[in-house]
Amino acid sequence: MERDDQLELYGVVADRLKDAHTRVRTLQVPEGVRMALTRKLLVITAAAKHDLADAARRLEWFMNDLDEGRFPVDVHADGTP
């Protein structure tokens, strides 16, 4: 039973990550902000390999920030602060 729950959570997190990447890709923000958001998503993706529950929480916070329009501080187009 626990394994089924874990597999279901993997599916949910994978679908949410896919949605998050699509949303970030289509945002009308400076390229540096998009790069910072993409880096955050990559960190969450990597975390999912080691601690799925933590990654799910972090992804939820990330999506809430997107919904609220809270983006990283504008950085240069090359990604440097």
C-alpha positions as MATLAB code, in Angstrom:
seq = 'MERDDQLELYGVVADRLKDAHTRVRTLQVPEGVRMALTRKLLVITAAAKHDLADAARRLEWFMNDLDEGRFPVDVHADGTP';
ca = [
       0.000    0.000    0.000;
       2.753    2.476    0.902;
       4.514    1.776   -2.387;
       1.315    2.634   -4.277;
       1.079    5.941   -2.404;
       4.727    6.683   -3.236;
       4.155    5.938   -6.923;
       1.073    8.134   -6.945;
       3.028   10.984   -5.334;
       5.762   10.590   -7.963;
       3.120   10.942  -10.665;
       1.594   14.024   -9.062;
       4.989   15.693   -8.568;
       6.056   14.845  -12.134;
       2.858   16.354  -13.542;
       3.216   19.485  -11.384;
       6.875   19.896  -12.402;
       5.889   19.662  -16.057;
       3.190   22.290  -15.497;
       5.617   24.529  -13.602;
       8.218   24.360  -16.380;
       5.552   25.235  -18.958;
       4.360   28.188  -16.888;
       7.904   29.502  -16.400;
       8.659   29.124  -20.106;
       5.612   31.216  -21.058;
       6.006   33.980  -18.451;
       6.504   37.492  -19.758;
       9.517   38.285  -17.550;
      13.139   39.262  -18.219;
      15.343   36.355  -19.288;
      17.378   36.563  -16.071;
      14.242   36.062  -13.982;
      13.219   33.115  -16.160;
      16.659   31.578  -15.690;
      16.446   32.000  -11.904;
      13.019   30.356  -11.847;
      14.268   27.505  -14.027;
      17.206   26.942  -11.669;
      14.775   26.719   -8.748;
      12.762   24.112  -10.635;
      15.902   22.116  -11.378;
      16.775   22.120   -7.667;
      13.275   20.874   -6.834;
      13.574   18.190   -9.520;
      16.895   17.011   -8.080;
      15.431   17.015   -4.565;
      12.620   14.734   -5.732;
      15.180   11.994   -6.329;
      16.158   12.001   -2.649;
      13.165   13.291   -0.675;
       9.937   13.244   -2.619;
       7.776   14.680    0.152;
      10.121   17.658    0.614;
      10.231   18.236   -3.137;
       6.415   18.199   -3.246;
       6.285   20.848   -0.496;
       8.914   23.000   -2.209;
       7.076   22.702   -5.510;
       3.847   23.783   -3.821;
       5.582   26.875   -2.405;
       7.108   27.596   -5.823;
       3.716   27.359   -7.544;
       2.139   29.594   -4.897;
       4.857   32.178   -5.532;
       4.113   32.020   -9.267;
       0.380   32.391   -8.623;
       1.022   35.413   -6.402;
       3.450   36.978   -8.888;
       6.415   36.677   -6.506;
       9.458   36.311   -8.729;
      13.180   36.529   -7.988;
      14.772   39.955   -8.097;
      15.524   41.029  -11.642;
      18.979   39.874  -12.650;
      21.070   40.476  -15.746;
      20.153   38.622  -18.905;
      23.255   36.434  -18.562;
      22.003   35.220  -15.180;
      24.547   37.059  -13.026;
      23.155   39.015  -10.059;
];
